[in-house]
Amino acid sequence: MPYSEQNGWRQVTVEDMTEALHDDQDSRLFIEQIGPLEKRGEPRAGRLLLAHGAGAGQDSSFMRTLVDCLVENGVQTLTLEFSYMQRMRCENRRRPPPGIERLVDEMIEWCGILSQRNLPGLWLGGKSMGGRVASLVATRQEVVGLILCGYPFHPPGKPEKTRLAHWPQIACPALVLQGTRDPFGTRDEVEDYALDDNVHVTFIEDGDHDWKPRKASGLTQRELIGQGAADIATFMAASR
């Protein structure tokens, strides 16, 4: 079982979450029938519920590095794992994600558990597909703000099939961090979109979809992720 106590996960109920969320300690929590949640850091700049991309879970190299850098910059991270990814781990085989609406419902359920009195407001965000899910949640309910890392503006090679139809319904502050070479939306493409004033875009110089730069740039992926995390913390703190 990938979420066992032997692997560092604590089995809890929804009712247990209030105490766990107010605890200052980092924790790996698993709620039966809902899933795992890893809490790290202190919310000096804010709290961020962060969802993974389509092909890799919360333990991917990108997600782990991003969480490390966010925590260093004062963002408390709450990383979830969608049910299809949990099933992939249990079966030890890959499977595609379900329809996006099912993932939206799962994130909304987590929002209900994590949005509590006496805690800072909950920001939503994610990597690629996870960010798309968060943006759709923001059209269904009130959200403090969005952090979208490598937003999939369109499928690679199909720039005409944009995923922006719901964006006019997003009323909260939103920060998009996009690699300038991202095949899901390059800098030239994104700069041509008519985005509302509440949406701010920061370009990750020479980064691809995972913010990996070319060797000739003299940059490293960790440097770019660190810069992105600092921008996220600044944006969240300024939007309080």
DOKESE-146445 format. One record per residue (C-alpha): residue number from 1; residue in one letter; x, y, z. Coordinates in nm, 4 decimals, always signed. Each point is the difference from the previous one (the first is absolute). Example, Ala and Ser with C-alpha at 12.3 -4.5 7.8 and 13.67 -1.06 7.14 Angstrom:
2
<r nr="1" rest="A" east="+1.2300" north="-0.4500" up="+0.7800"/>
<r nr="2" rest="S" east="+0.1370" north="+0.3440" up="-0.0660"/>
***
This chain:
240
<r nr="1" rest="M" east="+0.0000" north="+0.0000" up="+0.0000"/>
<r nr="2" rest="P" east="+0.1730" north="+0.3233" up="-0.1139"/>
<r nr="3" rest="Y" east="-0.1711" north="+0.2117" up="+0.2677"/>
<r nr="4" rest="S" east="+0.0711" north="-0.2210" up="+0.3006"/>
<r nr="5" rest="E" east="+0.1354" north="+0.1069" up="+0.3362"/>
<r nr="6" rest="Q" east="+0.3187" north="-0.1868" up="-0.0905"/>
<r nr="7" rest="N" east="+0.0433" north="+0.2523" up="-0.2802"/>
<r nr="8" rest="G" east="-0.0513" north="+0.2941" up="+0.2327"/>
<r nr="9" rest="W" east="-0.3733" north="+0.0595" up="-0.0526"/>
<r nr="10" rest="R" east="-0.2342" north="+0.0536" up="+0.2944"/>
<r nr="11" rest="Q" east="-0.3536" north="-0.1337" up="-0.0401"/>
<r nr="12" rest="V" east="-0.2483" north="+0.2696" up="+0.1052"/>
<r nr="13" rest="T" east="-0.3699" north="+0.0837" up="-0.0284"/>
<r nr="14" rest="V" east="-0.1500" north="+0.3207" up="-0.1344"/>
<r nr="15" rest="E" east="-0.0732" north="+0.0945" up="+0.3611"/>
<r nr="16" rest="D" east="+0.3694" north="-0.0400" up="+0.0871"/>
<r nr="17" rest="M" east="+0.1037" north="+0.2543" up="-0.2629"/>
<r nr="18" rest="T" east="-0.0740" north="+0.3080" up="+0.2094"/>
<r nr="19" rest="E" east="+0.2631" north="-0.0935" up="+0.2549"/>
<r nr="20" rest="A" east="+0.2459" north="-0.1134" up="-0.2688"/>
<r nr="21" rest="L" east="-0.0318" north="+0.3234" up="-0.1964"/>
<r nr="22" rest="H" east="+0.0584" north="+0.2149" up="+0.3089"/>
<r nr="23" rest="D" east="+0.3036" north="-0.2064" up="+0.1004"/>
<r nr="24" rest="D" east="+0.3312" north="+0.1712" up="-0.0744"/>
<r nr="25" rest="Q" east="+0.1635" north="-0.3274" up="-0.1051"/>
<r nr="26" rest="D" east="+0.0321" north="-0.1225" up="-0.3572"/>
<r nr="27" rest="S" east="-0.2193" north="-0.3053" up="-0.0556"/>
<r nr="28" rest="R" east="-0.1033" north="-0.2640" up="-0.2520"/>
<r nr="29" rest="L" east="-0.3693" north="-0.0728" up="+0.0447"/>
<r nr="30" rest="F" east="-0.2258" north="-0.2559" up="-0.1653"/>
<r nr="31" rest="I" east="-0.3801" north="+0.0141" up="+0.0159"/>
<r nr="32" rest="E" east="-0.1723" north="-0.3234" up="-0.0984"/>
<r nr="33" rest="Q" east="-0.2173" north="+0.0353" up="-0.3138"/>
<r nr="34" rest="I" east="+0.1486" north="+0.3441" up="-0.0695"/>
<r nr="35" rest="G" east="+0.3753" north="-0.0322" up="-0.0195"/>
<r nr="36" rest="P" east="+0.3396" north="+0.1305" up="+0.1084"/>
<r nr="37" rest="L" east="+0.0974" north="+0.3515" up="+0.0945"/>
<r nr="38" rest="E" east="+0.3494" north="+0.1171" up="+0.0900"/>
<r nr="39" rest="K" east="+0.0253" north="+0.3190" up="+0.2069"/>
<r nr="40" rest="R" east="+0.3306" north="+0.1846" up="+0.0104"/>
<r nr="41" rest="G" east="+0.1243" north="+0.3349" up="+0.1243"/>
<r nr="42" rest="E" east="-0.1440" north="+0.3013" up="+0.1760"/>
<r nr="43" rest="P" east="-0.2526" north="+0.2363" up="-0.1651"/>
<r nr="44" rest="R" east="+0.1991" north="+0.3234" up="+0.0310"/>
<r nr="45" rest="A" east="-0.0929" north="+0.0943" up="-0.3583"/>
<r nr="46" rest="G" east="-0.3130" north="-0.2174" up="-0.0132"/>
<r nr="47" rest="R" east="-0.1381" north="-0.3536" up="-0.0429"/>
<r nr="48" rest="L" east="-0.0016" north="-0.1715" up="-0.3396"/>
<r nr="49" rest="L" east="-0.1859" north="-0.3173" up="-0.0979"/>
<r nr="50" rest="L" east="+0.2100" north="-0.1390" up="-0.2824"/>
<r nr="51" rest="A" east="-0.1022" north="-0.2683" up="-0.2524"/>
<r nr="52" rest="H" east="+0.2281" north="-0.2047" up="-0.2230"/>
<r nr="53" rest="G" east="+0.0054" north="-0.0338" up="-0.3786"/>
<r nr="54" rest="A" east="-0.1552" north="-0.2778" up="-0.2081"/>
<r nr="55" rest="G" east="+0.2911" north="-0.2432" up="-0.0189"/>
<r nr="56" rest="A" east="+0.1786" north="+0.0274" up="+0.3351"/>
<r nr="57" rest="G" east="-0.1136" north="+0.0326" up="+0.3602"/>
<r nr="58" rest="Q" east="+0.0978" north="+0.2204" up="+0.2888"/>
<r nr="59" rest="D" east="+0.3382" north="-0.1736" up="+0.0316"/>
<r nr="60" rest="S" east="+0.1215" north="+0.0973" up="-0.3486"/>
<r nr="61" rest="S" east="+0.3328" north="+0.1791" up="-0.0173"/>
<r nr="62" rest="F" east="-0.1664" north="+0.3256" up="-0.1057"/>
<r nr="63" rest="M" east="-0.2606" north="-0.0104" up="+0.2771"/>
<r nr="64" rest="R" east="+0.2495" north="-0.0900" up="+0.2717"/>
<r nr="65" rest="T" east="+0.2380" north="+0.2777" up="-0.1006"/>
<r nr="66" rest="L" east="-0.2814" north="+0.2526" up="-0.0319"/>
<r nr="67" rest="V" east="-0.1346" north="-0.0891" up="+0.3449"/>
<r nr="68" rest="D" east="+0.3495" north="+0.0261" up="+0.1527"/>
<r nr="69" rest="C" east="+0.0470" north="+0.3459" up="-0.1502"/>
<r nr="70" rest="L" east="-0.3480" north="+0.1196" up="+0.0965"/>
<r nr="71" rest="V" east="+0.0533" north="-0.1054" up="+0.3610"/>
<r nr="72" rest="E" east="+0.3321" north="+0.1873" up="+0.0029"/>
<r nr="73" rest="N" east="-0.1907" north="+0.3105" up="-0.1130"/>
<r nr="74" rest="G" east="-0.2679" north="-0.0208" up="+0.2692"/>
<r nr="75" rest="V" east="-0.2811" north="-0.1764" up="-0.1889"/>
<r nr="76" rest="Q" east="-0.1701" north="-0.2872" up="+0.1789"/>
<r nr="77" rest="T" east="-0.0631" north="-0.2685" up="-0.2605"/>
<r nr="78" rest="L" east="-0.2813" north="-0.2547" up="+0.0108"/>
<r nr="79" rest="T" east="+0.0570" north="-0.2524" up="-0.2781"/>
<r nr="80" rest="L" east="-0.2791" north="-0.2362" up="-0.0976"/>
<r nr="81" rest="E" east="-0.0107" north="-0.3032" up="-0.2250"/>
<r nr="82" rest="F" east="-0.2998" north="-0.0700" up="-0.2213"/>
<r nr="83" rest="S" east="-0.1721" north="-0.3387" up="+0.0294"/>
<r nr="84" rest="Y" east="+0.1155" north="-0.1242" up="-0.3427"/>
<r nr="85" rest="M" east="+0.3632" north="+0.0584" up="+0.1042"/>
<r nr="86" rest="Q" east="-0.0623" north="-0.1865" up="+0.3252"/>
<r nr="87" rest="R" east="-0.1339" north="-0.2906" up="-0.2045"/>
<r nr="88" rest="M" east="+0.3065" north="+0.0122" up="-0.2263"/>
<r nr="89" rest="R" east="+0.2227" north="-0.0408" up="+0.3035"/>
<r nr="90" rest="C" east="-0.2002" north="-0.2877" up="+0.1425"/>
<r nr="91" rest="E" east="-0.0130" north="-0.1841" up="-0.3343"/>
<r nr="92" rest="N" east="+0.3550" north="+0.0985" up="-0.0974"/>
<r nr="93" rest="R" east="-0.1034" north="+0.0913" up="-0.3533"/>
<r nr="94" rest="R" east="-0.0731" north="+0.3169" up="-0.1900"/>
<r nr="95" rest="R" east="-0.3512" north="+0.1149" up="-0.0849"/>
<r nr="96" rest="P" east="-0.1364" north="+0.3224" up="-0.1497"/>
<r nr="97" rest="P" east="-0.1779" north="+0.2518" up="+0.2210"/>
<r nr="98" rest="P" east="-0.3811" north="-0.0018" up="-0.0020"/>
<r nr="99" rest="G" east="-0.2115" north="+0.2825" up="-0.1360"/>
<r nr="100" rest="I" east="+0.0988" north="+0.3392" up="+0.1353"/>
<r nr="101" rest="E" east="-0.3351" north="+0.0476" up="+0.1784"/>
<r nr="102" rest="R" east="+0.0692" north="-0.2943" up="+0.2304"/>
<r nr="103" rest="L" east="+0.3327" north="+0.1562" up="+0.1001"/>
<r nr="104" rest="V" east="-0.1741" north="+0.3321" up="+0.0615"/>
<r nr="105" rest="D" east="-0.2404" north="-0.1759" up="+0.2379"/>
<r nr="106" rest="E" east="+0.2921" north="-0.1589" up="+0.1855"/>
<r nr="107" rest="M" east="+0.1744" north="+0.3356" up="+0.0484"/>
<r nr="108" rest="I" east="-0.3240" north="+0.1604" up="+0.1172"/>
<r nr="109" rest="E" east="-0.0291" north="-0.2748" up="+0.2630"/>
<r nr="110" rest="W" east="+0.3516" north="+0.0784" up="+0.1217"/>
<r nr="111" rest="C" east="-0.0854" north="+0.3715" up="+0.0135"/>
<r nr="112" rest="G" east="-0.2872" north="-0.0774" up="+0.2332"/>
<r nr="113" rest="I" east="+0.2308" north="-0.1928" up="+0.2319"/>
<r nr="114" rest="L" east="+0.2888" north="+0.2491" up="-0.0026"/>
<r nr="115" rest="S" east="-0.1862" north="+0.3331" up="+0.0124"/>
<r nr="116" rest="Q" east="-0.0379" north="+0.0560" up="+0.3729"/>
<r nr="117" rest="R" east="-0.0447" north="+0.2839" up="+0.2445"/>
<r nr="118" rest="N" east="+0.3086" north="+0.1442" up="+0.1663"/>
<r nr="119" rest="L" east="+0.2175" north="-0.1023" up="-0.2941"/>
<r nr="120" rest="P" east="+0.1171" north="+0.2221" up="-0.2885"/>
<r nr="121" rest="G" east="-0.2094" north="-0.0164" up="-0.3170"/>
<r nr="122" rest="L" east="+0.0671" north="-0.2920" up="-0.2331"/>
<r nr="123" rest="W" east="+0.1645" north="+0.0675" up="-0.3365"/>
<r nr="124" rest="L" east="-0.0412" north="-0.2611" up="-0.2745"/>
<r nr="125" rest="G" east="+0.2542" north="-0.0980" up="-0.2604"/>
<r nr="126" rest="G" east="+0.1791" north="-0.2732" up="-0.1799"/>
<r nr="127" rest="K" east="+0.2354" north="-0.1209" up="-0.2656"/>
<r nr="128" rest="S" east="-0.1443" north="-0.0160" up="-0.3531"/>
<r nr="129" rest="M" east="-0.3239" north="-0.2034" up="+0.0265"/>
<r nr="130" rest="G" east="-0.0117" north="+0.0673" up="+0.3752"/>
<r nr="131" rest="G" east="-0.0002" north="+0.3726" up="-0.0718"/>
<r nr="132" rest="R" east="-0.2763" north="-0.0423" up="-0.2550"/>
<r nr="133" rest="V" east="-0.2086" north="-0.1819" up="+0.2605"/>
<r nr="134" rest="A" east="+0.0614" north="+0.2809" up="+0.2511"/>
<r nr="135" rest="S" east="-0.1048" north="+0.2627" up="-0.2551"/>
<r nr="136" rest="L" east="-0.3278" north="-0.1842" up="-0.0606"/>
<r nr="137" rest="V" east="-0.0664" north="-0.0226" up="+0.3742"/>
<r nr="138" rest="A" east="+0.0367" north="+0.3803" up="+0.0109"/>
<r nr="139" rest="T" east="-0.3003" north="+0.0266" up="-0.2347"/>
<r nr="140" rest="R" east="-0.2161" north="-0.2100" up="+0.2366"/>
<r nr="141" rest="Q" east="+0.0739" north="+0.1574" up="+0.3364"/>
<r nr="142" rest="E" east="+0.1781" north="+0.2908" up="+0.1621"/>
<r nr="143" rest="V" east="+0.3779" north="-0.0442" up="+0.0005"/>
<r nr="144" rest="V" east="+0.2642" north="+0.2199" up="+0.1653"/>
<r nr="145" rest="G" east="+0.2352" north="-0.0279" up="-0.2970"/>
<r nr="146" rest="L" east="+0.1563" north="-0.2290" up="-0.2600"/>
<r nr="147" rest="I" east="+0.3587" north="-0.1105" up="-0.0647"/>
<r nr="148" rest="L" east="+0.0297" north="-0.1701" up="-0.3407"/>
<r nr="149" rest="C" east="+0.3365" north="-0.1582" up="-0.0837"/>
<r nr="150" rest="G" east="+0.0418" north="-0.0926" up="-0.3657"/>
<r nr="151" rest="Y" east="-0.3663" north="+0.0516" up="-0.0884"/>
<r nr="152" rest="P" east="-0.1071" north="-0.2214" up="-0.2959"/>
<r nr="153" rest="F" east="-0.1381" north="+0.2807" up="-0.2140"/>
<r nr="154" rest="H" east="-0.0369" north="-0.2461" up="-0.2893"/>
<r nr="155" rest="P" east="+0.1104" north="-0.3544" up="-0.0917"/>
<r nr="156" rest="P" east="+0.3536" north="-0.0063" up="-0.1454"/>
<r nr="157" rest="G" east="-0.0052" north="+0.0722" up="-0.3715"/>
<r nr="158" rest="K" east="-0.3640" north="+0.1172" up="+0.0084"/>
<r nr="159" rest="P" east="+0.0096" north="+0.3696" up="+0.0955"/>
<r nr="160" rest="E" east="-0.3486" north="+0.0540" up="-0.1429"/>
<r nr="161" rest="K" east="-0.1550" north="-0.2252" up="+0.2694"/>
<r nr="162" rest="T" east="+0.0341" north="+0.2346" up="+0.2961"/>
<r nr="163" rest="R" east="-0.1190" north="-0.0825" up="+0.3521"/>
<r nr="164" rest="L" east="-0.1044" north="+0.3524" up="+0.0915"/>
<r nr="165" rest="A" east="-0.3786" north="+0.0023" up="-0.0442"/>
<r nr="166" rest="H" east="-0.0612" north="+0.0027" up="+0.3783"/>
<r nr="167" rest="W" east="+0.2625" north="+0.2615" up="+0.0847"/>
<r nr="168" rest="P" east="-0.2341" north="+0.3038" up="-0.0194"/>
<r nr="169" rest="Q" east="-0.1884" north="-0.1564" up="+0.2955"/>
<r nr="170" rest="I" east="+0.3118" north="+0.0051" up="+0.2217"/>
<r nr="171" rest="A" east="-0.0300" north="+0.2974" up="+0.2351"/>
<r nr="172" rest="C" east="+0.2899" north="-0.0602" up="+0.2403"/>
<r nr="173" rest="P" east="+0.3648" north="+0.1018" up="-0.0413"/>
<r nr="174" rest="A" east="+0.1825" north="-0.2537" up="-0.2155"/>
<r nr="175" rest="L" east="+0.3710" north="-0.0443" up="-0.0655"/>
<r nr="176" rest="V" east="+0.1120" north="-0.2048" up="-0.2997"/>
<r nr="177" rest="L" east="+0.3624" north="-0.1124" up="-0.0121"/>
<r nr="178" rest="Q" east="+0.0817" north="-0.1188" up="-0.3503"/>
<r nr="179" rest="G" east="+0.3217" north="-0.1191" up="-0.1593"/>
<r nr="180" rest="T" east="+0.0832" north="+0.2075" up="-0.3057"/>
<r nr="181" rest="R" east="+0.0438" north="-0.3273" up="-0.1994"/>
<r nr="182" rest="D" east="-0.3020" north="-0.1840" up="+0.1426"/>
<r nr="183" rest="P" east="-0.1657" north="-0.2005" up="-0.2827"/>
<r nr="184" rest="F" east="-0.3335" north="+0.0428" up="+0.1822"/>
<r nr="185" rest="G" east="+0.0305" north="+0.3778" up="-0.0445"/>
<r nr="186" rest="T" east="+0.3160" north="+0.1849" up="-0.0997"/>
<r nr="187" rest="R" east="+0.0757" north="+0.3568" up="+0.0936"/>
<r nr="188" rest="D" east="-0.0973" north="+0.1272" up="-0.3471"/>
<r nr="189" rest="E" east="-0.3317" north="-0.1853" up="+0.0157"/>
<r nr="190" rest="V" east="-0.0885" north="+0.1023" up="+0.3551"/>
<r nr="191" rest="E" east="+0.0823" north="+0.3649" up="-0.0619"/>
<r nr="192" rest="D" east="-0.2623" north="-0.0011" up="-0.2776"/>
<r nr="193" rest="Y" east="-0.2809" north="-0.1125" up="+0.2334"/>
<r nr="194" rest="A" east="-0.2408" north="+0.2667" up="+0.1260"/>
<r nr="195" rest="L" east="+0.0166" north="-0.0809" up="+0.3713"/>
<r nr="196" rest="D" east="-0.1910" north="+0.1940" up="+0.2653"/>
<r nr="197" rest="D" east="+0.1744" north="+0.2433" up="+0.2343"/>
<r nr="198" rest="N" east="-0.0202" north="-0.2403" up="+0.2962"/>
<r nr="199" rest="V" east="+0.2266" north="-0.2448" up="-0.1855"/>
<r nr="200" rest="H" east="+0.3745" north="+0.0597" up="+0.0271"/>
<r nr="201" rest="V" east="+0.2512" north="-0.1949" up="-0.2085"/>
<r nr="202" rest="T" east="+0.3622" north="-0.0569" up="+0.0937"/>
<r nr="203" rest="F" east="+0.2178" north="-0.1643" up="-0.2628"/>
<r nr="204" rest="I" east="+0.2652" north="-0.2493" up="+0.1054"/>
<r nr="205" rest="E" east="+0.2906" north="+0.0867" up="-0.2271"/>
<r nr="206" rest="D" east="+0.1005" north="-0.2864" up="-0.2343"/>
<r nr="207" rest="G" east="-0.2149" north="-0.2449" up="+0.1985"/>
<r nr="208" rest="D" east="-0.1997" north="-0.2802" up="-0.1584"/>
<r nr="209" rest="H" east="-0.3181" north="-0.1523" up="+0.1459"/>
<r nr="210" rest="D" east="+0.1972" north="-0.1185" up="+0.3053"/>
<r nr="211" rest="W" east="+0.2032" north="+0.3228" up="+0.0101"/>
<r nr="212" rest="K" east="+0.3102" north="-0.1794" up="-0.1246"/>
<r nr="213" rest="P" east="+0.2323" north="+0.2397" up="-0.1859"/>
<r nr="214" rest="R" east="+0.2358" north="-0.0873" up="-0.2821"/>
<r nr="215" rest="K" east="+0.3575" north="-0.0664" up="+0.1051"/>
<r nr="216" rest="A" east="+0.1224" north="+0.2947" up="-0.2084"/>
<r nr="217" rest="S" east="-0.2051" north="+0.2375" up="+0.2170"/>
<r nr="218" rest="G" east="+0.2350" north="-0.0501" up="+0.2929"/>
<r nr="219" rest="L" east="-0.3032" north="-0.0475" up="+0.2264"/>
<r nr="220" rest="T" east="-0.1212" north="-0.3029" up="+0.1933"/>
<r nr="221" rest="Q" east="-0.3496" north="-0.1302" up="+0.0574"/>
<r nr="222" rest="R" east="+0.0327" north="+0.0464" up="+0.3755"/>
<r nr="223" rest="E" east="+0.0996" north="+0.3644" up="-0.0484"/>
<r nr="224" rest="L" east="-0.3076" north="+0.0605" up="-0.2153"/>
<r nr="225" rest="I" east="-0.2297" north="-0.1801" up="+0.2433"/>
<r nr="226" rest="G" east="+0.1517" north="+0.2030" up="+0.2841"/>
<r nr="227" rest="Q" east="-0.0660" north="+0.3238" up="-0.1875"/>
<r nr="228" rest="G" east="-0.3570" north="-0.1096" up="-0.0691"/>
<r nr="229" rest="A" east="-0.0587" north="-0.0900" up="+0.3647"/>
<r nr="230" rest="A" east="+0.1272" north="+0.3403" up="+0.1131"/>
<r nr="231" rest="D" east="-0.2382" north="+0.1687" up="-0.2455"/>
<r nr="232" rest="I" east="-0.2882" north="-0.2105" up="+0.1310"/>
<r nr="233" rest="A" east="+0.0709" north="+0.0931" up="+0.3620"/>
<r nr="234" rest="T" east="+0.0276" north="+0.3707" up="-0.0866"/>
<r nr="235" rest="F" east="-0.3275" north="-0.0107" up="-0.1951"/>
<r nr="236" rest="M" east="-0.1874" north="-0.1820" up="+0.2753"/>
<r nr="237" rest="A" east="+0.1270" north="+0.2283" up="+0.2754"/>
<r nr="238" rest="A" east="-0.0826" north="+0.3126" up="-0.2010"/>
<r nr="239" rest="S" east="-0.3553" north="-0.1219" up="-0.0658"/>
<r nr="240" rest="R" east="-0.0919" north="-0.0395" up="+0.3678"/>
***
